[in-house]
Amino acid sequence: MITQKLEKYVKKLFLTSGYNIDKVTVNVSNRLDLCDYQCNDIFKLSKIYHQAPQVIGSNLLSNVDEELKKVFSKIEFVLPGFINLTLSDEFINENLEVINNENLGLKKEIKEKFIIDYGGPNVAKPLHVGHMRTAIVGESIKRIIKFMGHEVIADIHLGDYGLQIGQVIYGLEEENISINDINIDTLNRIYPKISNLCKEDEKLKTCCALITKKLQDNDSKYQKYWKKILEVSVSDMKKLYDYLDVHFDLWNGESDAYPYLKQVEEILQKKSLCQESQGALIVDVKKDTDTKEIPPLLYKKSNGAYLYASTDLATIFDRVNKYHPDHILYVVDNRQELHFEQVFRAADLADIYPYNNLEFLGYGTVNGTDNKPYKTRDGNAPSLQELFEETKKIFISKKTSNEHMAQEDIDKIVNAILKFADLQNSREKDYVFDLNKFSDVIGKTGPYILYTYVRINKILKNLNIDVIKSSNKIYNDIDRKLRLKILEVPEVINNAYKARKPVFIADYIYNLCVLANSFYQTNHVSTASIDKQQNWGYVLQLLNRVIKQLLNLLVIDIPSKM
């Protein structure tokens, strides 16, 4: 990565000048009109060596050797204590060739095994715009981790054994709907209806809870209902996830954890972690260092029923024994943070799996124009299928020629609109879903990124030159800025991987495309000399390779035309 290389050169300069520091830090300049990169470590050296920054700066500049002059066209000391670094054209072009390899200049990490838990929809409920977020964020994180060289197992972890099943079964029986007549429209109608009635009628809620408990106790009649509900619901989910190009290796759910609940309970008992409280079993997970109250994990209710905490703990037990992962990641709603903190602590205390290898990757809510989260049970959220259709209509309405595009291209653009709208927001933040804004070809949108790629691709196809192998010249300021931006890509991907945040890639690719648009507006590649076409063709080929790879990490495919 470019900053690591630059840090080694600056460290050498420090040592040659008689200064030493454990870690040298070089960052992209926030004043690109003055320099490309900047180092602020002179302030640290000043404290260590009791010398004024001006003295240190003067010493450094007097020790710039020929090797450093090949890397930097200019090294400046600027008060009160900054080192401004401007890269040489030769160094920029040499490092573009490093980027132009299979892995975009990134070294593969030592391979580890990750399990990512994302998706998590509840069976028998329609998927809506809110469900889209965990799918897109989770899929993008999965692809980023794979790109870094790791093995990843994706598990949707369905909510398939909770109260909503009891509510739906109650509704089916109440309307005398036979098992064979259950379809997705029936489920989508009955769940919101019974869920809302349960809010007003405590007896009805208790009745639905009793049906759920009987199901969990393997009641044969309710098991038949459950299997049909699961079949219908999962079939519909798979169509929607396939449209989003989101894929899971495992389609497990809460029900798959039930065979391990007793075993996990025995482990908790043997470790003396279980306590009885009013007939229920709890696990005390608080720590002396806690700054806020962490309630006990409720493992089993007084009536013998198990809860989400129980099945999540049993799921960790199952995953560890079957797959032996090095890391387990959970891409889930921020509002579940306390729940998973309890589960992670319990897993660690029971020696089921170490706390430090469990990661909670919380995401914010997708809100309507009223700035409130969409909720299936209220029936106010558009279904994913409705959302896809509405997005198509809005995109087609933007331009008459869009009506004549191939359906496959329209579907790719719909995906880009929805996914970039989400991933340009840091995952832990809430955001307001504004479909009209996200569909524009101008601004920070998916269509803008796609348009940039397609336009550059057209320029490249029209170039009448041989195979472009490398570049050795930089012709103007915008040309230089674009090349410098491309050099940042390995660090951007690495930062997205470490933070588990696709937003780093989304921000970068947008800024890269802004520079790309400025480049081809400034430089008329098709009418340039052969020498310029060779050099610019190489840069544009590399640029589109970078854009295509980054879009893939953001789960976005490129249409044939825009």
N, C-alpha and C positions, 0 to 999 in steps of 0.2 A: 504494500500500500504506500502511496506517495508520501504521506506525512511521516511514516516510519522511516522511509529512506532519508527524507530531509532531516529528521531528528538525529540520525546517525552522522550526517555531515556536520550539523551544528554542534553535536557533542564533540566531534573531532576538533572543530575550531576552538571550542572551550578548552579542551585538554592541551592543544598546541599552544594556547595563550596562557596556560598555567592555572586554569580553573577546572574544577570538577563538580559535578552535580549528579545525583542518582538518576533522575529522570528529566530528560529534555522534552519540552512540549512545543510543537509547531502546529499552528492552526491556519486555516484558510483566512486570508485577510478580509476584514469587513469594509475595507476601503480599496477595492480593486483598481481604482484610479491611481493609487500610490504604490502598491506592491501586490504580489500574488499570495504570499504567506507571511506570517509574522510569528516571532518568538518573544515572549515577555519574561524570560527567565533571568534577565539581568537584575531584576529586583531581588530575586533569591540570592544571586551571586553577591550582590551588594551587601546583604546582611551577613552572609557567610564569611566574606573576605574583608569586610569593613572598608570597602572602597566605594567611591562615588560612582554612580552609573556611567557618567561621562568618561571616567578613567577606564572602566571596564570596556565600554564601547570602543574607545580609541585603541586599546590593546587588541581587541578582537579584529578590528579592521586592518591592523598592521600585520596580522598573521594569516591573511587570506592567501592560500597558495594556488598553484596552477590547477590542481584537481577541482578545487572549489569554484574557480573561475569558469570551468567547463559546465558546472552545475548551475551556477547563479550568474546571470548577466549583471546583477547589481546586488550588493549587500550594503545596507545603510543603518547607521545608528540614529535614532530619533528620540529626542527628549519627550517624556522624562526618563524612559528606559526601554525602548522597543528596538528590536532588530527587524527591519523590513527586508524581505527576501523576494527578489524577482528572478524567476527561472530563465535559463537560457533556452533559445529555440531548439538547440540540439538536444538538450535534456528532455524537453517536452516531447519531441518526436520519438526519441528512443523509448520513452515510457509509454507512448501510445502503442508501440509494438508489443509491449508487455501486456497491455490491456487486450490486445487483439489475439487472444488465445481462447481455448474452449471454456475456461472458467473466469474470463474477464479479469485476469490478473490476481485472482484469489487462490491461495493455497488451500487444499482440502484439509479439514481438521481430522484429528484422530477419531475414527468412526465410533459413534455411540448409538444406543437405541433409545428413541423417544416414543412415548405414547402420548398422543394429543386427544383430549376429550373435548369435542366441540360439536355443535349441532344441538343436541339435547332437547329436541322438541317433544312435547307430550303427545302421545298417541290419542287419537280421536278428536284432536283439535286442529282446525285449519291453520296452515302456515301463513303468516302475514309478514309485512315489511320488517317487523321487529326480529323475526326469526332469521331473516336474511343476514343480519349483522354477524352473528356468531358463526354462520356458515362461511361467509366471505373472509372475515378476519382469521378464522381458524385455518381455512384452506390456504390462505396466503402465508401464514406463519409456517404451516407444514411444508410448503414449497421452498421457502427460504431456508429452513433447516435442512431439507434434502439437498439443496444447492450447495450447502456448506459441507456435504459429504456424509451426512448421517442417515441412519435408517429410521424411518418414521412409520408408526402404526396409528392410523386415524380411527377413532371410535366415536360413533354418533351418540351413544349412551342415551337411548330413548327413555322417556318417562312413560313407562307402559304398565305400571302396577299401582298407580296412585288413586286418589279420590275421584279424579275425573272419569276413570273407568267405571266406578260404581255409579256415578251420576248418569253416564251415558246408558249403562245397562238398565238403570231404573227407567229412563226415558223410553228406551226401546220396549220394555215390558209394559209400560203405561200405555203406549200407543199400539201395543199388540203387533209389533213388527217382528216377523220371523227372522231367524238368523240368516237364511238364504237371501233375504230381501235387503240386507244391510248394504248401503253403498256410501260413497264419500259425501254425497249431498245430504243424506240422512244424518250422518255424524256431524257435519258442519252446522246443521240446523238444531239438532238436539242438544249439543253441549252448551252453547250460550244460553239456551232456554232454561235448562235444568240448573245450570250454575247460578243464574240470576234468581231463580226461585229459592234456591238453598240459602241465599243471603237473607231472605225474608222469612223463611220457614225453618226453624231449628229442628223440628221433628223430621222434616224431609232430609235435611243435611245428615242427621243421625242415621236415618234409613239408608242413605247412599253410602255412608261410612261402614255400615254393617255389611252391605253387599260387597264392598271393597275388601273387608276383612275375610268374608267367606271365600272370595276369589283367591286371596292369598293363602287360605287354608285348603286350597285345591277342591272347592266345591265343583262337582262335575258339570252342572248346568251353566254356572257362571264362567267356567273355563272355556266352554264351547263358544259363548258370547265373546269372551276376551280374544280367543284365537281368530275369530272372524273380524273383529274390530281391528286387531293388529294387522291382519292380512290386507284389509282394505286401506287402512291408514298408511301403512308402509309403502304400498304400491303407489299411492298418490304422492307421497314424499319423494320417492325415488325419481319420479318424472320431473318434479320441480328442482331437485338437487342436480339432476342430469342437465337440465336447461342452464343452471348456473355453473356447470362444469365443476361441481363440488363432489368429491368422491370419498367414501369411507371404506376402510379395510374390514371394519367390524360393525355389525348392526346389532350390537348388544343393548340391553336395557336393564332397568332395575330388576326385572324378573330373573335375569341371569345371575344376579347376586344372591338370590334367596337360598340356593343350596349351601352357601358358605356362611350364612348368618349364625347358625348354631356354633360352627367351628370358631368363628371370630369371637363369639360370646365366651366360649371356653377359654380362649387365649386371654381375654380381658379379665376373666375370673382368676385364672392361674397367676396373672401378674398383679392381682389384688387391686385392679383399677376400677372394678365395678362397685357401685354403691347402690343400696336400695333407698328410694325416696318416694314415699306414698304409693308403694307397690310397683313403681317403675324402676328401671335400671338406668343409672346415669354414670358418666365418666367425668371426673373432675379434671379439667384441662388448664386451669388457670396457673399462672406463674407469678412468682414474687416480684418479677420485674415488670409486670403488666402495668401500664399507665391508665388503662380503662378496663372496665369489668368484662371478663370473658366467661359467660355462663357455662355450666356443665353441658357436655354432649348427652342428649337423651337417646339412649340406644334402644330401649324397648319400653313401650307404654304399659300402664298397669293392666290393660286388657290383653296384653301379649302381642299387640300389633307393633310392627317395625316401621321406621320412618326413613326419610331421605338420608339422614346421617348414618343410619345403620347400613343401608344398601351402598352408600358411597364408600364406607369403610370396608365393607365386604368386597366391593368392586376392586379396591386397591389390592386387597389380599389375593383376589383371583388373578389380576393382571401381573402381579409380582411372581406368582407361582407358574403361570403359563408362559409369560414372555420375558421375564427377567430384565426389565427396562432399567436404563441408567437415569432416566428422567421421566416424570409424568406431569404433563401440562394440562391445565384446565382453562379453556377459553369460555368464560361464563359472565353473566351479568354482574356488575359491580355490587349490586344489592345482595349478592350471595357470599360476600367476602367473609362475614363472621361465621357463616355455616362451614365454609371450607377451612377456615382457621381452626375451628373445633375438630374437624375431621383430620386435618393434617397433624395436629398435635396428638390426637388419639392414636393415629397410625405410628407416630414416632414413639410414644410412650409404650405401646404394645410391641415394639420392635417388628412391626409389620413392614414398615418402609420408612427411611429417614426423612425427616421434615425438610432438610435442605435440598432434597431431590424432587420435592413437590412444588409446583409453581402455580400460583393463582394469577391468571392473566385476565383481569377484569375489563369489561367494556361498558361504555355508557349506553344510554337508551336512544333509540330512534324515536323522535317525537313528531307529533303532528303539528300543524300550524298553530294549534293552541298551546304548543310547547309542553304537552303532556305525553307520556309514553303510550304507544299503541297497546291495547289489551284485547286478546281474543275473546275473553269471557264477556266483555262489554259489547261485542259485535260491532265495534266502531273502526276496526282496522281493515284496510283492503287486503284481500287474500293475495298470496304471491302471484297466482295466475292472473288475477285482476290487475295487479301491479304491472306485470309483464305486458299485458295487452294495452294498458293505459300509456306506458312508456313508448310502445310502438307507435301509437296514434300521435303522441306529441312529437316524436322525432320525425315522422312522415309529414306532419303538418308544417315543419320548419322550412321545407323547400319542396317545390313541385316535383323535381327530379327524384326525390327520395321514394316516391310512389313506385318507381320502376326498378328499384334495387332488388337484387336477389334476396329471397327470404333468409337465406343463411347469413348474408351480410347484415341484414337488419337485426337478426338475433344477436350477432356479435356486437353490434353497436348498442343494442339494448343492455347487454351485459356490461359493456364498458361504462355506460351512463350510470347504472346502478352501483357498480363496484367501485369506480373511482370516486363517486359521491361519498361513499362510506369510508374508503381507505385514506382519503385525503384528510380525514379527521383522526387525531390521535385516539387510539382505541378506548382509552379510559374516559373520554369526553362524550357528553351527550351532544346530539346535533338535530337540527330541524330538517325534516325531509321535504325538500322543495323540488319537485320533479321538473318544473319548467326551467328553473335555473340550471339544474344539472344536465339538461338536454342540449344546452347551447354549444355551438362549435367554437365560440369565442369565450375565453376565460379559463379558469382552472376546472376543466371538465374532461371526462373521458373522451368525448368526440374531438376535442382540441388535440389531445395526444395522438389519437388515431389519424386525424387529418394531417398532422405533421409527418408522421411516418409514411403515409401513403404518398404525400407530395414529394418527399425526399426520394422515395422509391421510384417515382416517375422520372425525376431528374436523373437518377442513376441509369435507368433503362435507356434514356435518350442520349447518354454519353457514347460517342463513337471512339472508344479507346480500348486498348488491350487490357489484360488482367492487371489490376492495380495491386501492387505488392507492398508499398511503403510510401512514406512522405518525408521529404527532407527540407521543405521550405514552409514558412508562415508568411502570409502576404499582407495582412492588415490586422487591426485591433480586434474586430469581431471574430475573425478567423482564429486568432490567438485565444480569445475568451472561450470559444467553443471547445478547443482542444484542452484547455485547462480544466474545463468542467468535466469532460470525459474522463480525465485522470482521477477524478474523485470517486468513480463508481465502485471500486473495490471497498473503499472505506464506508461508503453509504450502505452497501449490502451487509458488511460486517456489523455495522452499528444497528441495523434493522434486526439482524440475527441476535445480537447480544441483548437488546432491549425487548425483543419479541414485538417490534412495532413496524408494521408495513408502511406507516405514515412517512417514515424517513425516505423510503423509496418513492412514494407518491409525490412528496415535495420536490425531491431531486429531479424526477422525470419531467415534472411540469417546468421547472426552471431550465432544464436542459432543452426542452422543446421551445421555450421562449427564445433562447439563444439560437436554436436551429432556424427558427423563423426569421430572426434578424439576419442570420448568415445568408440565407438564400434570397432575401430581399436586397441585401447589400451587394452580394457577389453573384454576377450573372454567369453561372457555371457553364451553361450550354454554349455561350459565345466566347468563352475565355480561351486562352492559348492552350496548346496540348500540355505544356508543362504545368499550368495551373489546374487543368482538368485532372491530370494524374494525381496531383497533390490533394486537391479538394475531393476528388472521387474516393481516394483512400479514407479521408476523414469522414465523408458522408456514409460510406459503407460501414465503417466502424460505428458511427453514430447510430445507424439503424439496427446493427447487431445488438448494441447496448439497449436501445429502446425496446426491441422485440423481447430480449431476455427479461428485462425489468417488467414489462407488461405481463409476461408469463408468470412471474413471481407475484403479480397482483391479480392473477387469475383472469387475465383479459386476453382474448384472441383478436387478431387483426383481420378486418374485412379486406376483400380484394379491391374495393374502391369506396370512396366517400362521396 
